[in-house]
C-alpha cells in the first residue's frame, strides 16, 4: 500500500522565485525520487517531520514526504492522517518483530530441562476417567498411551484439556502433529 521510495538526491538551496514573491530569501529543499524532482519550502519540510506532506501525483502514484523520507502509494484517496496511521503501523510492526526476536534469543540462552516433565498421576487418572479407558481415535482398549493434543515439542502442556488416551498405533500415526 505504502512504498518507501529510493531518494536519488537531496539538496538545499535558495528558491529565488519565492524570494521575489515574499520580498526575502527563502530556503528550499529538493528531493529526486521516482524520476521526479520535488522542490519543497523549508517551512513545509519542517512540518513534514511530524505530519505527512503530499508532494503530488505522477504516473498514477501519489508521493508523500514524511520525516525526510519520500513514500508513494497507488491510493490517491489517502489523506495525510491515513498515511501517518500506515507509517505508525509499519513502525509498530517493526518494533514488535524486534521484541519477538529478542525474546527468542533470550529463550535460546536459557538452559532447558534434560527431559520432559512427567504427567502428574492425578492428571493421568482424570484423563483415564474422561476417556473411559479407551483410545480416543479407534476405541481400542490395549496399548494405551497418554498423548498431548498439542504436542509437547510445540509447547503443549500436560493438562487434562491437552491430554487424551490413544492406542500405540494411533499415537504413532499422529506423531507430533495437531489434529
Residue frames relative to the residue before (quaternion, step in Angstrom):
aa qw qx qy qz dx dy dz
X 1.0000 0.0000 0.0000 0.0000 0.00 0.00 0.00
X 0.7954 0.0881 -0.0265 0.5990 3.59 0.80 -1.01
X 0.1157 -0.8189 0.5619 0.0186 3.58 -0.67 1.10
X 0.3746 -0.6926 0.5695 0.2360 3.54 -0.97 0.90
X 0.2864 -0.7819 0.5340 0.1468 3.56 -0.71 1.07
X 0.4517 -0.6358 0.5501 0.2986 3.51 -1.20 0.63
X 0.2468 -0.7765 0.5647 0.1316 3.54 -0.57 1.16
X 0.3423 -0.7760 0.5012 0.1715 3.53 -0.62 1.19
X 0.7938 -0.1297 0.0792 0.5889 3.58 1.06 -0.65
X 0.1115 -0.7439 0.6548 0.0738 3.52 -1.27 0.57
X 0.0988 0.7998 -0.5890 0.0600 3.54 -0.87 0.88
X 0.2877 -0.7312 0.5931 0.1757 3.51 -1.27 0.48
X 0.1290 0.7980 -0.5800 0.1010 3.54 -0.98 0.77
X 0.5497 -0.5791 0.4715 0.3743 3.53 -1.24 -0.36
X 0.2601 -0.7547 0.5863 0.1379 3.54 -0.87 1.00
X 0.2700 -0.8177 0.4897 0.1367 3.58 -0.19 1.29
X 0.5870 0.5666 -0.3830 0.4333 3.63 1.10 -0.54
X 0.6572 0.4775 -0.3074 0.4956 3.59 0.94 -0.84
X 0.6139 0.5615 -0.3486 0.4317 3.57 1.02 -0.78
X 0.6668 0.4944 -0.2997 0.4703 3.55 0.94 -0.91
X 0.6787 0.5014 -0.2982 0.4462 3.60 0.86 -0.97
X 0.7811 0.3504 -0.1744 0.4866 3.57 0.86 -0.94
X 0.4569 -0.7064 0.4348 0.3213 3.57 1.25 -0.07
X 0.7164 0.3307 -0.2541 0.5594 3.58 1.18 0.47
X 0.5384 -0.5884 0.4771 0.3691 3.55 -1.28 0.17
X 0.0953 -0.7981 0.5945 0.0243 3.60 -0.78 1.05
X 0.3703 -0.7140 0.5490 0.2274 3.53 -0.91 0.91
X 0.0612 -0.7749 0.6276 0.0437 3.55 -1.21 0.50
X 0.2966 -0.7152 0.6046 0.1871 3.50 -1.35 0.43
X 0.1571 -0.7851 0.5905 0.1017 3.54 -1.13 0.61
X 0.1039 -0.7698 0.6284 0.0415 3.55 -1.01 0.90
X 0.1301 -0.7413 0.6494 0.1088 3.53 -1.12 0.70
X 0.2137 0.7548 -0.5884 0.1960 3.56 -0.61 1.17
X 0.8329 0.1540 -0.1283 0.5158 3.54 -1.02 0.77
X 0.6503 -0.5346 0.3142 0.4389 3.58 1.12 0.61
X 0.6548 0.4717 -0.3032 0.5067 3.59 1.28 0.21
X 0.2792 -0.7428 0.5831 0.1740 3.55 -1.08 0.72
X 0.1331 -0.7893 0.5985 0.0332 3.55 -0.76 1.14
X 0.1322 -0.7670 0.6248 0.0625 3.56 -0.87 0.98
X 0.0082 -0.8154 0.5753 -0.0642 3.56 -0.67 1.15
X 0.4875 -0.6591 0.4889 0.2980 3.57 -0.94 0.91
X 0.6176 -0.5921 0.3776 0.3543 3.55 -1.06 0.74
X 0.6461 0.5220 -0.3407 0.4404 3.62 0.92 -0.78
X 0.6525 0.4890 -0.3149 0.4857 3.59 1.08 -0.68
X 0.5999 0.5504 -0.3538 0.4604 3.58 1.11 -0.66
X 0.6443 0.5154 -0.3219 0.4642 3.57 0.98 -0.82
X 0.6503 0.5017 -0.3163 0.4747 3.59 0.98 -0.82
X 0.6628 0.5254 -0.2997 0.4414 3.60 1.05 -0.78
X 0.4983 0.6266 -0.4432 0.4033 3.60 1.24 0.03
X 0.7914 0.2571 -0.1394 0.5368 3.60 1.16 -0.55
X 0.7668 0.2082 -0.1302 0.5931 3.63 1.24 -0.34
X 0.4849 -0.6682 0.4687 0.3143 3.63 -0.79 0.92
X 0.1967 -0.7656 0.6069 0.0830 3.54 -1.06 0.89
X 0.3431 -0.7347 0.5483 0.2045 3.57 -0.72 1.06
X 0.2729 -0.7824 0.5440 0.1321 3.55 -0.66 1.17
X 0.6717 -0.4424 0.3172 0.5024 3.57 1.01 -0.80
X 0.4237 -0.6796 0.5378 0.2632 3.54 -1.36 0.01
X 0.0268 0.7817 -0.6199 0.0636 3.55 -0.89 1.01
X 0.8582 -0.0401 -0.0079 0.5117 3.56 -0.90 1.01
X 0.7515 -0.4366 0.2100 0.4478 3.58 0.87 1.01
X 0.6676 0.4366 -0.3144 0.5146 3.61 1.25 0.12
X 0.2662 -0.7442 0.5935 0.1516 3.54 -0.98 0.92
X 0.2335 -0.7940 0.5544 0.0873 3.56 -0.82 1.07
X 0.1074 -0.7841 0.6113 0.0094 3.52 -1.06 0.95
X 0.2270 -0.7331 0.6242 0.1465 3.56 -1.18 0.68
X 0.1573 0.7696 -0.6052 0.1291 3.57 -0.84 1.02
X 0.8538 -0.0429 -0.0055 0.5187 3.55 -0.84 1.05
X 0.6801 -0.5257 0.2618 0.4388 3.57 0.90 1.07
X 0.6193 0.4827 -0.3551 0.5073 3.56 1.17 0.61
X 0.2968 -0.7441 0.5723 0.1753 3.57 -1.04 0.80
X 0.0797 -0.7722 0.6303 0.0082 3.56 -0.96 1.02
X 0.1099 -0.7851 0.6022 0.0946 3.56 -1.20 0.43
X 0.0709 -0.7818 0.6190 0.0225 3.52 -1.26 0.49
X 0.4593 -0.6582 0.5163 0.2988 3.56 -1.22 0.47
X 0.6072 0.5582 -0.3443 0.4485 3.59 1.25 -0.35
X 0.1994 -0.8236 0.5224 0.0945 3.60 -0.09 1.27
X 0.6201 0.5811 -0.3321 0.4092 3.60 1.21 -0.38
X 0.4802 0.6816 -0.4408 0.3324 3.62 1.23 -0.18
X 0.3057 -0.7216 0.5907 0.1920 3.54 -1.09 0.77
X 0.6865 -0.4498 0.3556 0.4472 3.56 -1.31 0.15
X 0.6338 0.5251 -0.3285 0.4633 3.62 1.03 -0.74
X 0.6286 0.5283 -0.3302 0.4655 3.60 1.03 -0.78
X 0.6657 0.5015 -0.2990 0.4648 3.57 0.90 -0.95
X 0.6419 0.5147 -0.3246 0.4667 3.59 0.96 -0.85
X 0.6429 0.5197 -0.3243 0.4597 3.61 0.94 -0.86
X 0.6610 0.5019 -0.3071 0.4658 3.61 0.94 -0.85
X 0.6670 0.4961 -0.3045 0.4651 3.58 0.97 -0.81
X 0.6551 0.4941 -0.3143 0.4775 3.59 1.01 -0.76
X 0.6166 0.5282 -0.3433 0.4721 3.59 1.07 -0.70
X 0.6314 0.5289 -0.3243 0.4653 3.60 0.99 -0.83
X 0.6614 0.5014 -0.2983 0.4714 3.56 0.96 -0.89
X 0.6529 0.5103 -0.3142 0.4633 3.61 0.97 -0.83
X 0.6338 0.5189 -0.3316 0.4681 3.61 1.01 -0.78
X 0.6512 0.5073 -0.3134 0.4694 3.57 0.97 -0.85
X 0.6468 0.5137 -0.3177 0.4658 3.59 0.96 -0.84
X 0.6572 0.5041 -0.3068 0.4688 3.61 0.97 -0.87
X 0.6271 0.5386 -0.3311 0.4549 3.58 1.04 -0.77
X 0.6510 0.4983 -0.3100 0.4814 3.58 0.99 -0.82
X 0.6361 0.5320 -0.3291 0.4518 3.59 0.97 -0.84
X 0.6575 0.4981 -0.3061 0.4752 3.60 0.96 -0.87
X 0.6539 0.5165 -0.3166 0.4532 3.59 0.95 -0.87
X 0.6498 0.4995 -0.3178 0.4767 3.60 0.97 -0.81
X 0.6447 0.5182 -0.3239 0.4593 3.61 0.98 -0.84
X 0.6492 0.5057 -0.3148 0.4730 3.60 0.99 -0.81
X 0.6461 0.5151 -0.3163 0.4660 3.55 0.99 -0.83
X 0.6568 0.5001 -0.3074 0.4733 3.59 0.98 -0.85
X 0.6496 0.5194 -0.3154 0.4568 3.59 1.00 -0.84
X 0.6355 0.5352 -0.3282 0.4494 3.58 1.05 -0.74
X 0.6615 0.5136 -0.3024 0.4552 3.58 1.15 -0.60
X 0.6024 0.5693 -0.3616 0.4269 3.59 1.20 -0.47
X 0.4712 -0.6681 0.4867 0.3078 3.60 -0.96 0.81
X 0.2848 -0.7500 0.5747 0.1614 3.58 -1.01 0.82
X 0.5603 -0.5903 0.4400 0.3795 3.56 -1.10 0.59
X 0.6092 -0.5986 0.3836 0.3513 3.57 -1.08 0.77
X 0.8078 0.0762 -0.0306 0.5838 3.62 0.92 -0.80
X 0.6076 -0.5448 0.4039 0.4135 3.53 -1.25 0.08
X 0.5963 -0.5745 0.4288 0.3613 3.53 -1.26 0.54
X 0.4827 -0.6319 0.5154 0.3194 3.54 -1.17 0.59
X 0.4722 -0.6318 0.5274 0.3158 3.56 -1.14 0.66
X 0.4752 -0.6877 0.4592 0.3006 3.62 -0.70 1.02
X 0.6039 -0.5978 0.4007 0.3426 3.58 -1.06 0.80
X 0.6455 0.5256 -0.3243 0.4493 3.59 0.95 -0.84
X 0.6398 0.5097 -0.3207 0.4776 3.60 1.01 -0.81
X 0.6313 0.5305 -0.3334 0.4571 3.61 0.94 -0.84
X 0.6601 0.5198 -0.3069 0.4472 3.57 0.91 -0.96
X 0.6830 0.4901 -0.2889 0.4580 3.59 0.90 -0.93
X 0.6360 0.5077 -0.3275 0.4801 3.62 1.04 -0.73
X 0.6278 0.5371 -0.3302 0.4564 3.60 0.99 -0.87
X 0.6742 0.4891 -0.2916 0.4703 3.58 0.93 -0.93
X 0.6553 0.5197 -0.3147 0.4489 3.59 0.89 -0.88
X 0.7551 0.3750 -0.1976 0.5001 3.60 0.88 -0.99
X 0.4031 -0.7692 0.4195 0.2642 3.58 1.38 0.18
X 0.6350 -0.5955 0.3172 0.3761 3.58 1.09 0.77
X 0.6415 0.4739 -0.3537 0.4887 3.61 1.10 0.62
X 0.6342 -0.5250 0.4131 0.3893 3.57 -1.28 0.45
X 0.4518 -0.7061 0.4830 0.2531 3.58 -0.84 1.00
X 0.6763 0.4859 -0.2907 0.4711 3.63 1.20 -0.43
X 0.8555 0.1385 -0.0261 0.4982 3.59 0.60 -1.12
X 0.5133 -0.6734 0.4073 0.3422 3.61 1.24 -0.17
X 0.4011 0.7222 -0.4775 0.2992 3.62 1.23 0.09
X 0.3109 -0.7518 0.5552 0.1731 3.55 -1.19 0.63
X 0.6757 0.4905 -0.2977 0.4628 3.60 1.23 -0.03
X 0.8450 0.1633 -0.1549 0.4851 3.54 -1.33 0.59
X 0.2064 0.8136 -0.5154 0.1725 3.59 0.94 0.93
X 0.0810 -0.7767 0.6246 0.0064 3.55 -1.12 0.85
X 0.4425 -0.6467 0.5413 0.3049 3.54 -1.25 0.46
X 0.1115 -0.8073 0.5794 0.0099 3.55 -0.73 1.15
X 0.3615 -0.6903 0.5835 0.2288 3.54 -1.07 0.83
X 0.4257 -0.7047 0.5070 0.2552 3.61 -0.64 1.13
X 0.7010 0.1901 -0.1469 0.6714 3.56 1.02 -0.87
X 0.4509 -0.7392 0.4172 0.2761 3.61 -0.34 1.22
X 0.6003 -0.5709 0.4382 0.3488 3.51 -1.14 0.76
X 0.6576 0.5310 -0.3030 0.4402 3.59 1.00 -0.85
X 0.7088 0.4007 -0.2517 0.5231 3.60 1.24 -0.39
X 0.6902 -0.4991 0.2674 0.4505 3.57 1.23 0.40
X 0.4129 0.7172 -0.4695 0.3079 3.60 1.24 0.15
X 0.3556 -0.7488 0.5256 0.1914 3.55 -1.08 0.77
X 0.4892 -0.6396 0.5080 0.3059 3.54 -1.33 0.26
X 0.3135 0.7388 -0.5229 0.2872 3.56 0.62 1.19
X 0.6868 -0.4799 0.3472 0.4213 3.55 -1.27 0.38
X 0.6794 0.5046 -0.2948 0.4436 3.61 0.92 -0.89
X 0.7505 0.3961 -0.2150 0.4833 3.60 1.11 -0.59
X 0.6663 0.4704 -0.3122 0.4870 3.60 1.23 0.12
X 0.0029 0.7689 -0.6393 -0.0018 3.55 -1.24 0.59
X 0.4609 -0.6400 0.5283 0.3144 3.53 -1.28 0.32
X 0.0469 0.7645 -0.6417 0.0386 3.56 -0.96 0.94
X 0.4581 -0.6267 0.5357 0.3323 3.55 -1.14 0.56
X 0.6971 -0.4963 0.3118 0.4130 3.59 -1.17 0.48
X 0.6736 0.4827 -0.3319 0.4507 3.68 0.82 -0.84
X 0.6666 0.4907 -0.3121 0.4663 3.64 0.93 -0.84
X 0.6534 0.5108 -0.3124 0.4633 3.58 0.98 -0.84
X 0.6515 0.5091 -0.3154 0.4656 3.58 1.01 -0.79
X 0.6755 0.4809 -0.3109 0.4644 3.61 0.94 -0.78
X 0.6182 0.5358 -0.3438 0.4610 3.60 1.14 -0.59
X 0.1096 -0.8213 0.5477 0.1157 3.57 0.91 -0.90
X 0.7188 -0.4060 0.3271 0.4599 3.57 -1.17 -0.63
X 0.4297 0.6705 -0.4904 0.3539 3.56 0.79 1.08
X 0.3935 -0.6704 0.5681 0.2701 3.52 -1.36 0.19
X 0.0962 -0.7984 0.5929 0.0430 3.58 -0.75 1.04
